[in-house]
Amino acid sequence: MTGAKGEKPERAQHLPLAVRKELVLDAALRVSLRDGDAVSMDAVAAEAGVAKTVLYRCWSNRDTMLQALDQRESSRLAEQLTTALDAAQAESDPARALHGVLVAYFAAVRDSPDSYRLLYGTRVRADRAQAVQGSRSRAITRLTPVLRGWLDGSDSLPGSERRANALAALAVGAAESGARLLLDPESDWSPEELADSVRTLFAGGVPAFDD
């Protein structure tokens, strides 16, 4: 939901709490991208066009509001990635599966660019960076068994777990780098093109990827 800047305070006060929270978080996202760590309750209230009391009816303080914002935006990206990873596990062709995961991830970034900039931008708070690292670790954990099953067509090869974990970490890193390219205003990449490029990189590391 995209909040309407300039919403009258008296109207916002009578909206359902869930709607008010979304309106405030939309404003908090815009202010966070603009002001970085300088974001304040006053600035968010002004951006949302509501009285500051509306914010305090939703959250007790600035930190809990920003934590809710981080959770909402990370969930938007995580849901897309989880769906893609689930589909990859059912796909017998490793190259096609990885390509599908990456296209889904890059499409999510393209469709929610502000979410990605908030979480992975150059001005990220320490607590937000820790949350991102947690999300990164979970993605690696989810991807590792998928890759292990593809390595030389066997889960039982010596070192397959270690190798799969390293490849998963590299894949997640490549996905994050690709997302930054996707959002670069001077580049002209599509999710499909970036996914093709990452798959090309992996062709030498996972035998089944080599067409």
Backbone as ProteinMPNN parsed JSONL, in Angstrom:
{"seq_chain_A": "MTGAKGEKPERAQHLPLAVRKELVLDAALRVSLRDGDAVSMDAVAAEAGVAKTVLYRCWSNRDTMLQALDQRESSRLAEQLTTALDAAQAESDPARALHGVLVAYFAAVRDSPDSYRLLYGTRVRADRAQAVQGSRSRAITRLTPVLRGWLDGSDSLPGSERRANALAALAVGAAESGARLLLDPESDWSPEELADSVRTLFAGGVPAFDD", "coords_chain_A": {"N_chain_A": [[0.833, -1.192, 0.0], [0.527, 2.193, -0.813], [1.065, 5.065, 0.902], [-0.766, 8.132, 1.143], [0.631, 11.153, 0.776], [0.055, 14.015, 2.693], [-2.307, 13.374, 3.866], [-5.081, 14.185, 5.839], [-4.77, 14.925, 9.314], [-6.973, 14.498, 11.09], [-8.538, 12.721, 9.673], [-6.844, 10.511, 9.317], [-6.601, 9.663, 11.944], [-8.945, 8.326, 12.37], [-8.84, 6.13, 10.796], [-8.599, 2.534, 10.398], [-6.359, 0.772, 12.606], [-4.424, -0.891, 11.373], [-4.353, 0.151, 8.78], [-3.502, 2.734, 9.289], [-0.932, 2.193, 10.232], [0.343, 1.203, 7.924], [0.253, 3.474, 6.309], [1.896, 5.201, 7.773], [4.309, 3.756, 7.727], [4.882, 3.769, 4.996], [5.48, 6.468, 4.699], [7.66, 6.616, 6.449], [9.499, 5.066, 5.082], [10.052, 6.658, 2.816], [11.195, 8.897, 4.081], [13.387, 7.729, 5.374], [14.964, 6.907, 3.211], [15.595, 9.369, 2.214], [16.736, 10.854, 4.356], [18.375, 9.163, 5.828], [20.1, 8.127, 8.749], [19.151, 10.289, 10.11], [16.44, 10.312, 10.292], [13.358, 11.153, 11.814], [10.644, 11.161, 14.21], [9.1, 13.439, 13.955], [9.675, 14.213, 11.306], [8.66, 12.042, 9.873], [5.954, 12.153, 10.546], [5.295, 14.596, 9.372], [5.798, 13.991, 6.684], [3.892, 12.015, 6.246], [1.662, 13.495, 6.615], [0.224, 13.644, 8.975], [-0.757, 14.031, 12.443], [1.724, 13.952, 15.046], [0.931, 12.416, 17.159], [-0.492, 10.368, 16.031], [1.476, 8.627, 15.111], [2.533, 7.71, 17.528], [0.439, 6.263, 18.476], [0.64, 4.07, 16.986], [3.279, 3.05, 17.293], [5.658, 2.771, 19.945], [8.012, 4.263, 19.943], [10.642, 5.798, 17.938], [12.529, 3.803, 17.233], [11.127, 1.329, 17.363], [9.301, 1.777, 15.36], [10.971, 1.953, 13.091], [12.053, -0.589, 13.133], [9.79, -2.072, 12.529], [9.404, -1.16, 9.951], [11.718, -2.132, 8.646], [11.205, -4.862, 8.895], [8.871, -5.162, 7.376], [9.731, -4.418, 4.781], [11.851, -6.203, 4.267], [10.469, -8.574, 4.344], [8.926, -8.415, 2.064], [10.766, -8.824, 0.0], [11.812, -11.286, 0.812], [9.67, -13.075, 0.665], [9.266, -13.351, -2.08], [11.694, -14.528, -2.801], [11.656, -16.913, -1.325], [9.499, -18.282, -2.493], [10.569, -18.673, -5.042], [12.799, -20.297, -4.433], [11.551, -22.568, -3.427], [10.326, -23.478, -5.74], [12.605, -24.066, -7.192], [13.634, -26.325, -5.946], [12.009, -28.315, -6.868], [12.677, -28.511, -9.467], [14.317, -30.255, -12.014], [16.371, -29.577, -13.718], [19.309, -28.027, -13.178], [20.465, -25.613, -14.213], [18.266, -24.275, -15.293], [16.729, -24.034, -13.006], [18.306, -22.391, -11.274], [18.394, -20.121, -12.843], [15.681, -19.423, -12.82], [15.296, -18.809, -10.094], [16.972, -16.563, -9.81], [15.89, -14.758, -11.699], [13.389, -14.332, -10.52], [14.188, -13.143, -8.112], [15.576, -10.815, -8.982], [13.475, -9.579, -10.324], [11.812, -9.014, -8.173], [13.352, -7.114, -6.853], [13.419, -5.143, -8.83], [10.699, -4.468, -8.886], [10.273, -3.531, -6.334], [12.066, -1.288, -5.662], [12.701, 0.659, -3.716], [12.506, -0.741, -1.34], [14.714, -2.446, -1.514], [16.818, -0.586, -1.648], [16.622, 0.569, 0.865], [17.375, -1.545, 2.564], [19.831, -2.448, 1.586], [21.339, -0.307, 0.867], [23.769, 2.427, 0.687], [23.747, 3.838, 3.016], [23.242, 2.409, 5.613], [21.927, 1.539, 8.73], [23.527, 0.186, 11.687], [22.056, -1.811, 13.098], [20.223, -2.502, 11.168], [21.902, -3.518, 9.214], [22.745, -5.823, 10.501], [20.372, -7.266, 10.527], [20.04, -7.667, 7.806], [22.244, -9.283, 7.302], [21.414, -11.528, 8.663], [19.243, -12.305, 7.067], [20.619, -12.87, 4.749], [22.155, -15.062, 5.572], [20.128, -16.919, 6.036], [19.161, -17.274, 3.451], [21.378, -18.479, 2.245], [21.462, -20.834, 3.701], [19.066, -22.026, 2.869], [19.586, -22.388, 0.165], [21.824, -24.026, 0.008], [21.332, -26.959, 0.351], [19.937, -27.411, -2.016], [21.819, -26.853, -4.011], [23.722, -28.75, -3.301], [22.506, -31.131, -4.02], [22.723, -30.978, -6.727], [25.381, -31.084, -7.37], [27.548, -32.745, -9.301], [25.587, -34.596, -9.547], [25.167, -36.008, -7.188], [24.647, -36.404, -3.678], [26.47, -37.503, -2.0], [29.146, -37.222, -2.552], [32.573, -36.67, -1.61], [33.158, -33.806, 0.328], [31.011, -32.41, -0.737], [29.06, -31.013, 0.731], [30.474, -28.885, 1.889], [31.379, -27.608, -0.424], [28.957, -26.989, -1.658], [27.903, -25.17, 0.185], [29.723, -23.067, -0.052], [29.292, -22.348, -2.736], [26.636, -21.545, -2.548], [26.866, -19.269, -0.921], [28.373, -17.668, -2.647], [26.557, -17.438, -4.746], [24.468, -15.991, -3.561], [25.843, -13.631, -2.996], [26.441, -12.843, -5.627], [23.871, -12.402, -6.548], [23.116, -10.187, -5.003], [24.945, -8.291, -5.939], [24.137, -8.176, -8.594], [21.607, -7.099, -8.241], [22.221, -4.506, -7.455], [23.321, -3.54, -9.82], [21.034, -3.646, -11.371], [19.528, -1.602, -10.297], [21.029, 0.585, -10.848], [20.973, 3.728, -12.241], [22.332, 4.302, -14.561], [22.683, 1.979, -15.901], [21.361, -0.634, -18.033], [19.923, -3.096, -17.586], [18.051, -6.124, -17.68], [16.049, -8.294, -15.557], [16.205, -10.906, -16.607], [18.509, -10.845, -18.24], [20.541, -10.356, -16.36], [20.282, -12.636, -14.787], [21.045, -14.575, -16.645], [23.743, -13.888, -16.892], [24.801, -14.442, -14.336], [24.342, -17.186, -14.242], [26.083, -17.998, -16.234], [28.534, -17.497, -14.985], [28.466, -19.505, -13.064], [28.637, -21.807, -14.513], [31.105, -23.025, -14.704], [31.55, -23.91, -12.148], [29.575, -25.636, -11.184], [29.006, -28.652, -12.466], [26.6, -29.545, -13.734], [25.473, -27.235, -14.646], [26.662, -26.56, -16.933], [25.911, -26.212, -20.125]], "CA_chain_A": [[0.0, 0.0, 0.0], [1.276, 3.445, -0.867], [0.376, 6.086, 1.657], [-0.967, 9.402, 0.46], [1.214, 12.288, 1.475], [-0.901, 15.095, 2.81], [-3.513, 12.88, 4.502], [-5.457, 15.061, 6.94], [-4.596, 14.242, 10.58], [-8.208, 14.036, 11.699], [-9.0, 11.559, 8.921], [-5.951, 9.397, 9.616], [-6.859, 9.196, 13.294], [-10.133, 7.488, 12.369], [-8.598, 4.954, 9.978], [-8.23, 1.341, 11.17], [-4.963, 0.808, 13.037], [-3.56, -1.519, 10.365], [-4.213, 1.089, 7.665], [-2.657, 3.829, 9.782], [0.451, 1.723, 10.295], [0.88, 1.156, 6.566], [0.433, 4.863, 5.874], [3.073, 5.731, 8.461], [5.504, 3.063, 7.24], [5.176, 4.304, 3.664], [6.149, 7.754, 4.912], [8.953, 6.342, 7.073], [10.386, 4.582, 4.02], [10.5, 7.813, 2.023], [12.075, 9.734, 4.904], [14.624, 6.982, 5.609], [15.772, 6.978, 1.994], [16.019, 10.757, 2.02], [17.486, 11.416, 5.478], [19.261, 8.198, 6.471], [19.981, 8.011, 10.198], [18.543, 11.495, 10.682], [14.985, 10.186, 10.303], [12.764, 11.465, 13.111], [9.188, 11.031, 14.27], [8.538, 14.683, 13.41], [9.793, 14.191, 9.849], [7.743, 11.025, 9.354], [4.597, 12.684, 10.687], [5.126, 15.627, 8.349], [5.747, 13.313, 5.388], [2.616, 11.306, 6.156], [0.576, 14.453, 6.72], [-0.581, 13.311, 10.15], [-0.237, 14.523, 13.715], [2.701, 13.018, 15.603], [0.235, 11.498, 18.059], [-0.89, 9.195, 15.245], [2.617, 7.72, 15.105], [2.697, 7.09, 18.841], [-0.621, 5.275, 18.65], [1.07, 2.88, 16.234], [4.521, 2.532, 17.859], [6.033, 3.486, 21.164], [9.111, 5.191, 19.685], [11.243, 5.769, 16.595], [13.207, 2.538, 16.957], [10.158, 0.274, 17.07], [8.732, 2.089, 14.048], [11.943, 1.592, 12.062], [12.14, -2.049, 13.12], [8.618, -2.54, 11.784], [9.663, -0.846, 8.545], [12.696, -3.104, 8.156], [10.55, -6.162, 8.8], [7.946, -5.155, 6.245], [10.435, -4.371, 3.501], [12.604, -7.447, 4.069], [9.493, -9.634, 4.071], [8.502, -8.301, 0.667], [11.777, -9.48, -0.827], [11.987, -12.674, 1.241], [8.559, -13.891, 0.175], [9.538, -13.655, -3.482], [12.831, -15.442, -2.872], [11.221, -18.206, -0.798], [8.689, -18.921, -3.533], [11.473, -19.1, -6.112], [13.615, -21.406, -3.943], [10.684, -23.748, -3.362], [10.168, -23.952, -7.117], [13.894, -24.605, -7.636], [13.825, -27.666, -5.396], [11.227, -29.261, -7.669], [13.181, -28.442, -10.844], [15.401, -31.223, -12.215], [17.444, -28.953, -14.502], [19.939, -27.032, -12.312], [20.645, -24.319, -14.876], [16.958, -23.633, -15.393], [16.282, -23.704, -11.657], [19.037, -21.213, -10.804], [17.936, -18.99, -13.652], [14.366, -19.035, -12.321], [15.464, -18.154, -8.789], [17.57, -15.246, -10.008], [14.924, -13.881, -12.365], [12.382, -13.959, -9.52], [14.809, -12.214, -7.162], [15.821, -9.533, -9.645], [12.173, -8.965, -10.593], [11.339, -8.464, -6.902], [14.115, -5.881, -6.636], [12.934, -4.16, -9.807], [9.345, -4.044, -8.541], [10.299, -2.861, -5.024], [13.426, -0.737, -5.573], [12.928, 1.374, -2.463], [12.735, -1.753, -0.306], [16.095, -2.91, -1.631], [17.729, 0.518, -1.298], [16.575, 0.733, 2.318], [18.055, -2.637, 3.243], [21.166, -2.716, 1.059], [21.924, 0.93, 0.373], [25.073, 2.842, 1.218], [23.587, 4.441, 4.344], [22.468, 1.426, 6.356], [22.214, 1.535, 10.156], [24.177, -1.039, 12.151], [21.07, -2.839, 13.413], [19.642, -2.944, 9.896], [22.916, -4.353, 8.567], [22.708, -7.119, 11.166], [19.174, -7.953, 10.049], [20.318, -8.08, 6.43], [23.151, -10.425, 7.379], [20.593, -12.672, 9.041], [18.496, -12.721, 5.875], [21.597, -13.46, 3.829], [22.498, -16.387, 6.095], [18.989, -17.815, 5.812], [19.119, -17.592, 2.021], [22.456, -19.435, 1.992], [21.037, -22.102, 4.291], [18.03, -22.598, 2.013], [20.12, -22.716, -1.155], [22.89, -25.03, 0.1], [20.932, -28.332, 0.002], [19.542, -27.46, -3.424], [23.057, -26.956, -4.79], [24.391, -30.017, -2.987], [21.867, -32.17, -4.805], [23.1, -30.829, -8.135], [26.82, -31.253, -7.576], [27.917, -34.029, -9.91], [24.442, -35.499, -9.476], [25.214, -36.858, -6.001], [24.796, -35.757, -2.375], [27.412, -38.248, -1.174], [30.531, -36.996, -2.943], [33.375, -36.032, -0.566], [33.241, -32.352, 0.28], [29.894, -31.785, -1.447], [28.38, -30.067, 1.62], [31.334, -27.701, 1.989], [31.383, -26.945, -1.723], [27.624, -26.438, -1.881], [27.749, -23.99, 1.03], [30.507, -21.984, -0.659], [28.593, -21.918, -3.944], [25.431, -20.823, -2.133], [27.292, -17.937, -0.488], [28.758, -16.928, -3.85], [25.342, -17.148, -5.509], [23.766, -14.901, -2.883], [26.623, -12.421, -3.247], [26.245, -12.451, -7.026], [22.513, -11.868, -6.665], [23.115, -8.837, -4.435], [25.662, -7.422, -6.876], [23.264, -7.991, -9.746], [20.522, -6.19, -7.871], [22.752, -3.137, -7.495], [23.397, -3.179, -11.239], [19.672, -3.458, -11.853], [19.029, -0.317, -9.806], [21.911, 1.659, -11.299], [20.263, 4.483, -13.28], [23.124, 4.372, -15.786], [22.727, 0.668, -16.553], [20.125, -0.982, -18.735], [19.841, -4.54, -17.478], [16.77, -6.731, -17.326], [16.247, -9.442, -14.67], [16.592, -12.083, -17.383], [19.903, -10.7, -18.679], [21.408, -10.526, -15.201], [20.229, -14.053, -14.414], [21.887, -15.278, -17.62], [25.147, -13.601, -16.591], [25.184, -15.198, -13.142], [24.379, -18.605, -14.613], [27.325, -18.198, -16.981], [29.601, -17.575, -13.995], [28.39, -20.759, -12.334], [28.772, -22.953, -15.41], [32.36, -23.711, -14.441], [31.623, -24.411, -10.777], [28.621, -26.721, -10.995], [29.028, -29.319, -13.764], [25.289, -29.657, -14.371], [25.085, -25.946, -15.217], [27.357, -26.395, -18.214], [25.101, -26.74, -21.213]], "C_chain_A": [[0.865, 1.238, 0.0], [0.486, 4.508, -0.157], [0.272, 7.372, 0.882], [-0.397, 10.526, 1.296], [0.187, 13.406, 1.516], [-2.222, 14.635, 3.392], [-3.835, 13.76, 5.698], [-5.358, 14.308, 8.259], [-5.895, 13.704, 11.142], [-8.777, 12.823, 10.979], [-8.16, 10.343, 9.264], [-6.231, 8.813, 10.992], [-8.045, 8.246, 13.343], [-9.999, 6.285, 11.437], [-8.328, 3.748, 10.876], [-6.732, 1.349, 11.475], [-4.027, 0.219, 11.982], [-3.319, -0.593, 9.181], [-3.318, 2.25, 8.069], [-1.189, 3.41, 9.796], [1.086, 1.681, 8.907], [1.154, 2.557, 6.034], [1.706, 5.449, 6.481], [4.35, 5.062, 7.949], [5.878, 3.496, 5.832], [5.935, 5.621, 3.78], [7.539, 7.546, 5.505], [9.962, 5.833, 6.049], [10.927, 5.748, 3.207], [11.486, 8.678, 2.806], [13.411, 9.03, 5.14], [15.539, 7.035, 4.398], [16.333, 8.375, 1.778], [17.002, 11.21, 3.092], [18.455, 10.445, 6.141], [19.019, 8.118, 7.965], [19.298, 9.207, 10.843], [17.02, 11.42, 10.73], [14.453, 10.406, 11.717], [11.26, 11.27, 13.043], [8.522, 12.271, 13.69], [8.547, 14.656, 11.886], [8.826, 13.19, 9.233], [6.306, 11.512, 9.434], [4.32, 13.73, 9.614], [4.995, 15.0, 6.964], [4.409, 12.61, 5.176], [1.43, 12.257, 6.177], [-0.352, 14.158, 7.879], [0.028, 13.97, 11.379], [0.727, 13.491, 14.296], [2.052, 12.031, 16.563], [-0.227, 10.24, 17.331], [0.237, 8.168, 15.235], [2.734, 6.98, 16.428], [1.542, 6.161, 19.191], [-0.266, 3.968, 17.94], [2.303, 2.227, 16.846], [4.948, 3.397, 19.035], [7.142, 4.503, 20.934], [9.647, 5.002, 18.264], [11.833, 4.41, 16.267], [12.225, 1.423, 16.621], [9.483, 0.516, 15.722], [9.683, 1.65, 12.937], [12.152, 0.081, 11.992], [10.977, -2.649, 12.345], [8.793, -2.283, 10.29], [10.631, -1.858, 7.943], [12.044, -4.465, 7.942], [9.628, -6.226, 7.592], [8.682, -5.23, 4.914], [11.23, -5.646, 3.235], [11.663, -8.601, 3.756], [9.048, -9.605, 2.621], [9.483, -9.0, -0.268], [11.901, -10.963, -0.485], [10.885, -13.579, 0.72], [8.777, -14.298, -1.28], [10.652, -14.699, -3.605], [12.446, -16.834, -2.39], [10.406, -18.975, -1.824], [9.574, -19.465, -4.646], [12.324, -20.296, -5.682], [12.801, -22.69, -3.849], [10.493, -24.347, -4.753], [11.456, -24.604, -7.615], [14.105, -26.032, -7.145], [13.086, -28.726, -6.209], [11.71, -29.338, -9.117], [14.378, -29.375, -11.008], [16.587, -30.64, -12.976], [18.083, -27.845, -13.674], [20.057, -25.658, -12.951], [19.326, -23.564, -14.954], [16.458, -23.197, -14.016], [16.972, -22.447, -11.136], [18.581, -19.974, -11.557], [16.583, -18.498, -13.142], [14.431, -18.314, -10.99], [15.968, -16.726, -8.971], [16.615, -14.283, -10.697], [13.876, -13.411, -11.367], [12.942, -12.932, -8.535], [15.012, -10.842, -7.79], [14.508, -8.822, -9.977], [11.602, -8.347, -9.325], [12.051, -7.152, -6.587], [13.631, -4.779, -7.575], [11.573, -3.606, -9.403], [9.272, -3.326, -7.199], [11.673, -2.232, -4.804], [13.702, -0.022, -4.26], [13.173, 0.404, -1.314], [14.196, -2.19, -0.327], [17.075, -1.811, -1.222], [17.759, 0.739, 0.211], [17.462, -0.298, 3.001], [19.51, -2.803, 2.83], [21.878, -1.465, 0.565], [23.23, 1.279, 1.055], [24.973, 3.45, 2.611], [22.685, 3.541, 5.188], [22.893, 1.435, 7.818], [22.794, 0.183, 10.573], [23.166, -2.146, 12.436], [20.409, -3.371, 12.145], [20.628, -3.848, 9.156], [22.944, -5.745, 9.189], [21.511, -7.933, 10.701], [19.382, -8.471, 8.631], [21.246, -9.291, 6.419], [22.398, -11.688, 7.775], [19.803, -13.208, 7.867], [19.414, -13.404, 4.871], [21.95, -14.887, 4.27], [21.369, -17.384, 5.868], [18.884, -18.22, 4.343], [20.187, -18.625, 1.671], [22.073, -20.817, 2.515], [19.996, -22.799, 3.426], [18.6, -23.096, 0.686], [21.131, -23.857, -1.119], [22.423, -26.447, -0.246], [20.486, -28.484, -1.447], [20.782, -27.641, -4.292], [23.766, -28.284, -4.543], [23.81, -31.157, -3.821], [22.236, -32.126, -6.273], [24.56, -31.16, -8.406], [27.133, -32.668, -8.069], [26.806, -35.059, -9.791], [24.42, -36.373, -8.249], [25.384, -36.029, -4.749], [25.954, -36.359, -1.579], [28.873, -38.056, -1.559], [31.299, -36.316, -1.817], [33.422, -34.516, -0.751], [32.067, -31.663, -0.369], [29.179, -30.752, -0.582], [29.16, -28.761, 1.701], [31.305, -26.905, 0.693], [30.033, -26.287, -2.001], [27.409, -25.176, -1.056], [28.51, -22.806, 0.459], [29.82, -21.449, -1.908], [27.333, -21.131, -3.606], [25.777, -19.405, -1.7], [27.677, -17.076, -1.685], [27.534, -16.546, -4.676], [24.57, -15.992, -4.892], [24.51, -13.586, -3.097], [26.459, -11.918, -4.668], [24.865, -11.849, -7.236], [22.44, -10.441, -6.125], [23.835, -7.859, -5.36], [24.819, -7.146, -8.114], [22.13, -7.032, -9.459], [20.988, -4.738, -7.893], [22.897, -2.656, -8.938], [22.01, -2.867, -11.791], [19.137, -2.083, -11.476], [19.908, 0.861, -10.206], [21.229, 2.42, -12.437], [21.022, 4.558, -14.601], [23.234, 3.022, -16.504], [21.374, 0.364, -17.175], [19.984, -2.495, -18.778], [18.411, -4.968, -17.174], [17.04, -7.871, -16.35], [16.729, -10.681, -15.417], [18.061, -12.022, -17.809], [20.871, -10.912, -17.52], [21.434, -11.981, -14.752], [21.081, -14.893, -15.362], [23.367, -15.097, -17.293], [25.626, -14.385, -15.38], [25.275, -16.686, -13.467], [25.659, -18.926, -15.389], [28.513, -18.32, -16.033], [29.643, -18.941, -13.328], [28.608, -21.982, -13.217], [30.058, -23.733, -15.152], [32.446, -24.322, -13.064], [30.697, -25.568, -10.489], [28.479, -27.431, -12.333], [27.685, -29.34, -14.478], [24.827, -28.353, -14.995], [25.656, -25.771, -16.623], [26.549, -27.058, -19.314], [25.994, -27.223, -22.349]], "O_chain_A": [[1.841, 1.314, 0.746], [-0.634, 4.829, -0.554], [1.128, 7.672, 0.05], [-0.883, 10.813, 2.39], [-0.466, 13.709, 0.518], [-3.178, 15.41, 3.42], [-2.947, 14.055, 6.498], [-5.809, 13.166, 8.34], [-5.933, 12.573, 11.626], [-9.428, 11.983, 11.601], [-8.699, 9.258, 9.481], [-6.113, 7.603, 11.189], [-8.145, 7.438, 14.267], [-10.939, 5.503, 11.301], [-7.871, 3.92, 12.006], [-5.936, 1.871, 10.694], [-2.956, 0.769, 11.727], [-2.215, -0.551, 8.638], [-2.477, 2.697, 7.288], [-0.311, 4.185, 9.415], [2.239, 2.08, 8.737], [2.172, 2.792, 5.383], [2.49, 6.106, 5.797], [5.364, 5.733, 7.759], [7.062, 3.583, 5.505], [6.904, 5.861, 3.059], [8.49, 8.222, 5.111], [11.15, 6.139, 6.144], [12.127, 5.818, 2.939], [12.49, 9.136, 2.259], [14.459, 9.674, 5.107], [16.752, 7.19, 4.538], [17.42, 8.538, 1.224], [17.993, 11.873, 2.784], [19.285, 10.87, 6.945], [17.873, 8.047, 8.409], [18.906, 9.139, 12.008], [16.374, 12.372, 11.167], [15.021, 9.912, 12.691], [10.675, 11.219, 11.962], [7.5, 12.171, 13.011], [7.563, 15.024, 11.244], [8.237, 13.458, 8.186], [5.526, 11.311, 8.504], [3.242, 13.749, 9.018], [4.17, 15.436, 6.161], [3.863, 12.608, 4.073], [0.32, 11.879, 5.802], [-1.559, 14.386, 7.795], [1.178, 14.41, 11.361], [0.568, 12.292, 14.065], [2.565, 10.93, 16.76], [-0.341, 9.173, 17.935], [-0.018, 6.968, 15.339], [3.0, 5.779, 16.457], [1.66, 5.353, 20.112], [-0.802, 2.906, 18.255], [2.384, 1.0, 16.919], [4.641, 4.587, 19.105], [7.215, 5.503, 21.647], [9.166, 4.163, 17.503], [11.665, 3.912, 15.154], [12.464, 0.651, 15.693], [9.134, -0.434, 15.022], [9.254, 1.045, 11.953], [12.399, -0.466, 10.917], [11.148, -3.613, 11.597], [8.378, -3.094, 9.462], [10.39, -2.382, 6.855], [12.293, -5.136, 6.94], [9.605, -7.223, 6.871], [8.312, -6.002, 4.03], [11.278, -6.12, 2.1], [12.012, -9.503, 2.994], [8.82, -10.653, 2.016], [9.079, -9.682, -1.21], [12.073, -11.799, -1.372], [11.143, -14.73, 0.369], [8.509, -15.436, -1.665], [10.563, -15.628, -4.407], [12.863, -17.83, -2.981], [10.599, -20.177, -2.006], [9.363, -20.575, -5.135], [12.55, -21.21, -6.475], [13.301, -23.773, -4.155], [10.499, -25.567, -4.922], [11.413, -25.576, -8.369], [14.69, -26.854, -7.851], [13.485, -29.89, -6.235], [11.204, -30.142, -9.9], [15.338, -29.302, -10.241], [17.697, -31.165, -12.883], [17.455, -26.804, -13.478], [19.78, -24.647, -12.306], [19.276, -22.358, -14.71], [15.848, -22.138, -13.871], [16.315, -21.543, -10.62], [18.405, -18.907, -10.969], [16.36, -17.292, -13.043], [13.72, -17.334, -10.768], [15.45, -15.794, -8.356], [16.536, -13.114, -10.319], [13.509, -12.236, -11.356], [12.261, -11.973, -8.169], [14.658, -9.823, -7.196], [14.438, -7.594, -9.918], [10.981, -7.286, -9.375], [11.434, -6.197, -6.113], [13.457, -3.631, -7.167], [11.317, -2.412, -9.559], [8.318, -2.592, -6.943], [12.374, -2.598, -3.861], [14.817, -0.088, -3.743], [13.96, 0.694, -0.413], [14.836, -2.29, 0.72], [18.054, -2.081, -0.527], [18.807, 1.06, 0.772], [18.216, 0.036, 3.915], [20.335, -3.248, 3.628], [22.916, -1.562, -0.089], [23.735, 0.529, 1.891], [25.977, 3.571, 3.313], [21.525, 3.863, 5.444], [24.084, 1.349, 8.119], [22.584, -0.83, 9.905], [23.389, -3.296, 12.059], [20.076, -4.553, 12.062], [20.225, -4.835, 8.541], [23.144, -6.736, 8.486], [21.615, -9.143, 10.503], [18.954, -9.575, 8.295], [21.061, -10.215, 5.627], [22.698, -12.78, 7.292], [19.699, -14.421, 7.683], [19.039, -14.385, 4.229], [22.032, -15.8, 3.448], [21.612, -18.548, 5.548], [18.559, -19.365, 4.028], [19.933, -19.542, 0.889], [22.322, -21.833, 1.867], [20.033, -24.019, 3.265], [18.146, -24.107, 0.15], [21.283, -24.58, -2.104], [23.063, -27.096, -1.074], [20.638, -29.552, -2.04], [20.8, -28.475, -5.197], [24.339, -28.87, -5.461], [24.54, -32.04, -4.272], [22.082, -33.116, -6.988], [24.933, -31.476, -9.536], [26.994, -33.647, -7.335], [27.051, -36.259, -9.919], [23.729, -37.391, -8.241], [26.157, -35.071, -4.73], [26.376, -35.778, -0.579], [29.753, -38.666, -0.953], [30.738, -35.463, -1.128], [33.691, -34.016, -1.844], [32.099, -30.445, -0.548], [28.735, -29.724, -1.093], [28.59, -27.675, 1.597], [31.218, -25.677, 0.709], [29.971, -25.17, -2.514], [26.803, -24.217, -1.535], [28.019, -21.677, 0.477], [29.77, -20.237, -2.119], [26.997, -20.165, -4.291], [25.085, -18.452, -2.057], [27.346, -15.891, -1.734], [27.481, -15.454, -5.242], [24.076, -15.117, -5.603], [23.892, -12.551, -3.349], [26.349, -10.713, -4.897], [24.704, -10.902, -8.005], [21.782, -9.584, -6.716], [23.386, -6.728, -5.542], [24.789, -6.024, -8.619], [21.735, -6.247, -10.32], [20.243, -3.847, -8.299], [22.624, -1.494, -9.238], [21.838, -1.939, -12.582], [18.388, -1.47, -12.236], [19.566, 2.011, -9.931], [20.936, 1.837, -13.481], [20.431, 4.844, -15.642], [23.812, 2.937, -17.588], [20.375, 1.019, -16.879], [19.932, -3.1, -19.849], [17.664, -4.261, -16.497], [18.16, -8.379, -16.312], [17.573, -11.422, -14.912], [18.771, -13.026, -17.748], [21.9, -11.569, -17.678], [22.487, -12.5, -14.379], [21.763, -15.821, -14.926], [24.152, -16.039, -17.403], [26.729, -14.933, -15.389], [26.194, -17.367, -13.01], [26.244, -19.996, -15.22], [29.399, -19.148, -16.247], [30.719, -19.475, -13.058], [28.751, -23.091, -12.701], [30.106, -24.947, -15.351], [33.31, -25.162, -12.813], [30.998, -26.402, -9.636], [27.887, -26.872, -13.257], [27.631, -29.173, -15.696], [23.889, -28.351, -15.791], [25.187, -24.937, -17.398], [26.503, -28.283, -19.429], [25.494, -27.706, -23.365]]}, "name": "protein", "num_of_chains": 1, "seq": "MTGAKGEKPERAQHLPLAVRKELVLDAALRVSLRDGDAVSMDAVAAEAGVAKTVLYRCWSNRDTMLQALDQRESSRLAEQLTTALDAAQAESDPARALHGVLVAYFAAVRDSPDSYRLLYGTRVRADRAQAVQGSRSRAITRLTPVLRGWLDGSDSLPGSERRANALAALAVGAAESGARLLLDPESDWSPEELADSVRTLFAGGVPAFDD"}
